Amino acid sequence: MSLTLYMHPLAAYCHKALIALYENDTPFHPHVVDLMDEASRTAFYKLWPIGKFPVLNDNARGCLVPESSIIIEYLAQHYPGKTALIPTDADDAREVRFRDRFYDHYVSEPMQKVITDRLRPKAESDTLGVAQARDKLRTALDLIEREFERDAGNRPWAAGAHFSMADCAAAPGLFFINLSILPLDDSHPHTAAYLLRLMQRPSFARVLREAQPYMHMVPRETVDA
């Protein structure tokens, strides 16, 4: 087993990489990084001074691969499996990469801003930043809802008929939004139905099972967006 994934079971971008690994039954060793533990934190920063996970270490090829999208691209190139997460057709691949970026930048990133701000002392909260993140989330969710409503029945996944890297990106962001920020059933029913399909996908279901012991750490209070 040459692959080691440095990760945390609650991190959205780690979920994204894990979905890709589980989709293709790719053998790897999960290495949980505890940033609250000095030894674990120091060892991880020595490996990757930027200090953000996930990071994939491929001992066999001597490659250190940071960033969830790049990890998925790397796996598709060097450890392909039954699920082609990036299409071979150039136009289809561009669409998948666009939607991957969309879900990362406009769904997962503002989701993290809202949730992590709740962990700060009240005097250090970023009221303006959270408000801006909520506005970005609202816009992104409305766009997603309109697309799934327009293509109802014809587009089960983020980029079309086939599960892809875009769905790996969408799953964790939408899950944590629904869990801790804005329940999607009433406000965005087509997006909620898409999230249910994602949660029923065996790869993401496994990620959620493994994260369950840590879920109590996620601030659950629901704030109207």
Order of alpha helices (4+ residues) and beta strands (2+ residues): beta-alpha-beta-alpha-beta-beta-alpha-alpha-alpha-alpha-alpha-alpha-alpha-alpha
